[in-house]
Amino acid sequence: MPTEAKWEYETRGGLAGKGYPWGDSVDSNKAYYDGCVEEPRAVGIYAAKGYGLYGMAGNVYEWWADWYDENYYSNLPVKNPPGSGPDSSRVLRGGSWNYPTNDLRVATRLNSSPTYKYSYYGFRCASGSH
């Protein structure tokens, strides 16, 4: 699984500083969130964002290789931080089909135990370097 830093870079898709993968405002035509559907949907229904990636916000929260640390960004190098050491919870990013708008924001960070199994958690595989 990719790191949290890689996810944030790729999700922004060249739109540095924007709140969402597509810009600064919520758009119900770009992601599933806040109970607008009954269950997760297939990736690829909405258009690809910035770097050609699909489904970077909404639908399901995505697990990342990093263990959660609430001080993650203040304690790590600015460029490509490696993630924090083992803890009891992993980072979740991206929002979900049944969670509120704020969770879609690129900067929103959540955490949960990797032992939990919910229909609104998923993961993304990636290869290569960018």
C-alpha angles and dihedrals in degrees: 000000000000124000123259091248091055091050092052093048093047094042092054087055094198095318097113114191096014120131098227134027090260101039142289104317135063114257120192089201092064106049146015112246145133096036096303088139132032097235142357116300134213115278115248101049091108121054121271117265131227103312095031097269124141131216099010093151130039129000097079135000109247125227117226133203091249125095111229120264118169089212093048098129097040094053103042137069115280095232116065100334111210098223130253131287127269119302133152097274138048130217120267121194140171107048130253144251091256102038131085130275096258091066090063091066112113091230096051112113125190133171139206140166112274088227092071117098118201135156089240097059123083142145140232127221120213137179136193127026130280 
